[in-house]
Amino acid sequence: MGGDHGPQPVVEAAATALELYPQIEHIFLVGIEKELNARLATLSHDRSRLSIVHASEVVTMEDKAVESVRRKRDSSLSRAVDMVKDGQADAVLSPGNTGAFMAAALIKLRTLPGVERPGLATVMPSLHGKFLLLDVGANADARPQHLCDYGVMGEIYARQILGVANPRIGLFSIGTEEMKGNELTLEAHQLLKDSPMNFFGNIEGHDLFADKVDVIVTDGFTGNAVLKSCEATSRLVHAWMKEELSLNPLRKMGTWLAAGAFRDLKKKANPDEYGGAILLGANGICIKAHGKANANAICSALRVAADAITRQVNKLIIEEIRLTHEKKHPAQPAPTIAA
């Protein structure tokens, strides 16, 4: 209920996803029942695989994160997270208030065993493919071990969801040299280097989209700034192209001739194609769609949620985190004492 466009794109996406993805057994639409029924009445859908769960309150974009979870206990956002907590659903998806969504997930679901801080991960396009960037906003004040754990979780996601056989892990920094960076990146670099992961090394801003790695880890403050800067740059370039290509008839004709290329370019840069951001490390599959997400974007996010469930991403994270921590702190043999 809390997305910028209200429940309409969510309802449309649910109906479409049930047609496209038979692996989704059931979708629960959580919100104000009267509004949801009115929108469903205009669509054709498989009602046997779709239910409405009434929630009387809505978390708005202006609500404070933790306060909204405590005050609005019957909000669509809180009720949806509760369904995962209670085992009624395997995943939760929301286009609503990001802070409130993450607060609800952490307060109600907690983290997976061995994970101290979860990371919000999003897929981004690169020169010839795509890569996973995390954290993009869940944990602004990360510690070196958190970034190492992001590498473990990102590696699993890239392997299971993106289909990369041996994902390359990169650490976002101000230079490619090992000795460059702040205290956080210098310590994280050593942890990643000593881990069993396929660690490539540092990735600086120049190489962000250069296909050098499949996963880039950073703290949530930096990652969020990078993500929003990239979105703003994309909008700027699009506006520039639109303006320049319409200046005279010759350019307009060239635009018409290159229409197919422009369509393909727009599709590559379109975040709707990649689904929502997943909160890796939360004790439940939690997908955050953009507040302005349309039905196509939310449908893609539902696909990502289903893939994360069927490919047991969280189960694999628990096991890999445990193994990584054991290699860092091997069990010491019990002392023997002769008396």
C-alpha positions in Angstrom: 0.0 0.0 0.0 2.9 2.4 0.7 4.5 2.7 -2.8 4.4 6.0 -4.7 1.7 4.6 -7.0 -0.4 2.9 -4.4 -1.5 -0.7 -4.8 -2.3 -0.7 -8.5 1.1 -1.8 -9.9 1.5 -4.4 -7.1 -1.9 -6.0 -8.0 -1.1 -6.0 -11.7 2.3 -7.5 -11.1 0.8 -10.3 -8.9 -1.7 -11.3 -11.6 1.0 -11.3 -14.3 3.5 -13.2 -12.1 1.1 -16.0 -11.5 0.7 -16.4 -15.2 4.4 -16.3 -16.0 6.0 -18.1 -13.1 4.4 -21.5 -12.2 7.0 -22.0 -9.4 5.1 -19.4 -7.4 2.5 -21.4 -5.4 0.6 -18.5 -3.9 0.7 -14.7 -3.6 -0.8 -12.8 -0.6 -1.7 -9.2 -1.3 -1.5 -7.4 2.1 -3.4 -4.1 2.5 -6.8 -2.5 2.7 -9.1 -5.2 1.4 -11.7 -3.0 -0.2 -9.1 -1.2 -2.3 -7.4 -4.4 -3.4 -10.6 -6.1 -4.3 -11.7 -3.1 -6.4 -8.4 -3.3 -8.4 -8.5 -7.1 -8.7 -12.0 -6.9 -10.2 -10.6 -5.2 -13.3 -8.0 -8.0 -14.0 -8.0 -11.6 -15.1 -6.2 -13.7 -12.6 -6.0 -17.2 -11.0 -7.8 -16.5 -7.7 -7.0 -20.0 -6.4 -3.3 -18.9 -6.1 -4.0 -15.4 -4.8 -5.4 -14.2 -1.5 -6.0 -10.8 0.2 -4.8 -10.3 3.8 -6.5 -7.2 5.3 -4.3 -4.6 7.0 -6.0 -1.4 8.2 -2.9 0.9 8.3 -0.4 2.2 5.8 3.2 3.2 6.3 3.9 6.4 4.3 7.2 7.6 3.0 7.2 10.3 5.7 7.0 7.8 8.6 10.1 7.2 10.6 11.5 3.7 10.3 11.5 2.1 13.7 8.6 4.2 15.0 6.4 3.1 12.1 7.0 -0.6 13.1 6.0 0.1 16.7 3.1 2.4 16.1 1.5 1.0 13.0 1.4 -2.7 13.9 -1.5 -3.4 11.5 0.2 -1.7 8.5 0.4 -3.7 5.3 4.2 -3.6 5.6 4.3 -5.0 9.2 1.6 -7.6 8.5 3.5 -8.8 5.4 6.7 -9.3 7.3 4.8 -11.0 10.1 3.6 -13.6 7.6 7.2 -14.6 6.9 8.0 -14.6 10.6 5.0 -16.9 11.3 5.8 -19.3 8.4 2.7 -18.3 6.3 4.9 -17.0 3.5 8.4 -17.7 2.2 9.2 -14.2 1.1 8.1 -10.6 1.5 8.2 -7.8 -1.1 7.5 -4.1 -0.7 7.8 -1.0 -2.7 7.1 1.1 0.4 9.3 3.1 2.8 12.8 1.5 2.6 13.8 2.4 6.2 10.6 1.0 7.6 10.8 -2.1 5.6 14.4 -2.9 6.7 13.5 -2.0 10.3 10.5 -4.4 10.2 12.7 -7.1 8.7 15.4 -6.8 11.3 13.1 -6.4 14.3 10.8 -9.2 13.4 12.9 -11.6 11.5 16.4 -10.9 12.8 19.5 -12.1 10.9 20.6 -15.5 9.7 22.9 -17.4 12.1 26.4 -16.0 11.8 25.4 -12.8 10.1 25.9 -9.7 12.2 24.6 -7.1 9.7 22.6 -7.8 6.5 23.3 -6.0 3.3 20.9 -4.6 0.7 22.0 -5.9 -2.7 21.0 -4.7 -6.1 21.9 -5.9 -9.6 23.3 -3.2 -11.9 24.2 -3.3 -15.7 27.8 -3.4 -16.8 29.5 -3.1 -20.2 28.7 -6.6 -21.3 26.6 -8.0 -18.5 25.6 -7.2 -14.9 27.1 -7.2 -11.4 25.8 -7.2 -7.9 26.4 -4.2 -5.6 26.1 -4.4 -1.9 25.5 -2.8 0.6 23.3 0.0 -0.9 21.8 1.3 2.2 21.1 -1.2 5.0 24.2 -0.6 7.1 25.8 2.8 6.8 28.5 2.2 9.5 30.0 -1.1 8.5 33.0 -2.9 10.0 35.6 -4.9 8.0 34.0 -8.3 8.9 30.6 -7.0 7.6 32.2 -6.4 4.2 33.8 -9.8 4.2 30.3 -11.3 5.0 28.8 -9.3 2.1 31.4 -11.0 -0.2 30.2 -14.4 1.0 26.5 -13.6 0.6 27.1 -11.8 -2.8 29.0 -14.7 -4.1 26.2 -17.1 -3.3 23.6 -14.8 -4.9 25.7 -14.3 -8.0 26.1 -18.0 -8.4 22.5 -19.1 -7.6 20.5 -16.2 -9.1 22.8 -14.6 -11.7 24.2 -17.9 -12.9 27.9 -17.1 -12.5 29.9 -20.2 -12.0 32.8 -18.7 -10.1 31.9 -15.1 -9.1 34.7 -12.6 -8.8 34.5 -10.4 -5.7 35.7 -6.8 -5.7 36.1 -4.3 -2.9 35.1 -0.7 -3.8 37.8 1.7 -2.9 39.6 4.9 -4.1 42.3 3.0 -6.1 43.2 -0.4 -7.3 46.4 -0.7 -5.3 46.1 -2.8 -2.2 47.5 -0.1 0.1 45.0 2.5 -0.9 41.8 3.2 1.0 40.6 4.1 4.5 40.9 2.0 7.6 37.7 0.1 6.7 38.7 -0.9 3.2 42.3 -1.7 4.2 41.2 -4.2 6.9 38.4 -5.5 4.7 40.8 -6.1 1.8 43.0 -8.3 4.0 40.0 -10.3 5.3 38.7 -10.9 1.7 42.2 -11.7 0.5 42.6 -14.4 3.2 39.2 -15.8 2.6 38.5 -18.8 0.2 36.5 -16.5 -2.1 37.6 -15.6 -5.6 38.7 -12.1 -4.6 39.8 -9.9 -7.4 41.0 -6.9 -5.4 40.0 -3.3 -5.2 37.6 -1.7 -7.7 37.7 2.1 -8.1 35.0 4.2 -9.6 36.5 4.2 -13.1 36.1 0.4 -13.3 32.6 0.2 -11.8 31.0 -0.9 -15.0 34.0 -2.6 -16.7 33.1 -6.2 -16.2 36.1 -6.9 -14.0 34.1 -8.4 -11.2 30.6 -10.0 -10.6 30.1 -8.7 -7.0 31.3 -5.3 -5.5 31.1 -4.9 -1.8 31.1 -1.6 0.1 29.5 0.0 3.2 25.9 1.1 2.9 26.6 4.8 3.0 29.0 4.6 0.0 26.8 2.1 -1.8 23.7 4.2 -1.5 25.5 7.3 -2.8 26.9 5.3 -5.7 23.5 3.9 -6.6 21.7 7.2 -6.5 24.5 8.9 -8.4 24.3 6.3 -11.2 20.5 6.7 -11.4 20.9 10.5 -11.6 23.6 10.2 -14.3 21.3 7.8 -16.3 18.5 10.3 -16.2 20.8 13.2 -17.2 22.2 11.3 -20.2 18.7 10.3 -21.4 17.6 14.0 -21.2 20.7 15.2 -23.1 20.2 12.6 -25.8 16.5 13.4 -26.2 17.3 17.1 -26.5 20.2 16.8 -28.9 18.5 14.3 -31.2 15.5 16.5 -31.7 17.4 19.7 -32.6 17.0 19.4 -36.4 15.3 17.1 -39.1 18.5 15.3 -39.9 19.1 14.2 -36.4 15.5 13.2 -36.1 15.9 11.0 -39.1 19.0 9.4 -37.6 17.1 8.8 -34.5 14.4 7.0 -36.5 17.0 4.9 -38.3 18.6 3.9 -35.0 15.4 3.3 -33.1 16.1 -0.4 -32.5 19.5 0.4 -31.0 18.0 3.0 -28.7 15.3 0.5 -27.6 18.0 -2.1 -26.7 20.1 0.5 -24.9 17.0 1.6 -22.9 16.3 -2.0 -21.9 19.9 -2.6 -20.7 19.8 0.5 -18.5 16.2 -0.1 -17.3 16.3 -1.1 -13.6 12.8 -2.7 -14.0 14.5 -5.6 -15.8 16.6 -6.6 -12.8 14.0 -6.9 -10.1 14.2 -5.4 -6.6 17.0 -5.2 -4.1 17.3 -8.2 -1.8 18.2 -7.9 1.9 20.9 -10.5 2.1 21.5 -11.9 5.6 17.9 -11.3 6.9 16.3 -14.5 8.3 13.7 -14.6 5.5 13.7 -13.6 1.8 13.1 -9.8 1.8 12.8 -7.9 -1.5 12.7 -4.2 -1.7 11.2 -2.7 -4.9 11.7 0.9 -5.8 9.0 3.3 -4.5 8.3 4.4 -8.1 8.3 0.8 -9.4 5.8 0.0 -12.1 4.0 -3.4 -12.6 6.9 -4.7 -14.8 9.5 -4.0 -12.1 7.5 -5.5 -9.3 6.8 -8.6 -11.5 10.6 -9.0 -12.0 11.1 -8.6 -8.2 8.5 -11.4 -7.6 10.6 -13.6 -10.0 13.7 -12.8 -8.0 11.9 -13.7 -4.7 10.8 -17.1 -6.2 14.3 -17.9 -7.4 15.9 -17.0 -4.1 13.4 -19.4 -2.4 13.7 -22.3 -4.8 17.5 -22.1 -5.0 17.8 -22.0 -1.2 19.9 -18.8 -1.0 19.5 -18.4 2.7 20.4 -22.0 3.5 23.6 -21.7 1.5 24.5 -18.4 3.2 24.2 -19.9 6.6 26.6 -22.8 5.6 29.1 -20.6 3.8 29.2 -18.0 6.6 29.8 -20.7 9.1 32.7 -22.2 7.1 34.3 -18.8 6.5 34.2 -18.0 10.2 35.6 -21.4 11.1 38.5 -20.9 8.8 39.2 -17.5 10.3 38.9 -18.9 13.9 39.7 -22.6 13.8 38.6 -24.6 16.8 41.3 -25.1 19.3 42.0 -28.6 20.6 41.0 -29.2 24.2 44.0 -28.9 26.6 45.4 -32.1 28.1 46.7 -32.0 31.6 49.0 -34.4 33.4 48.7 -34.3 37.1 
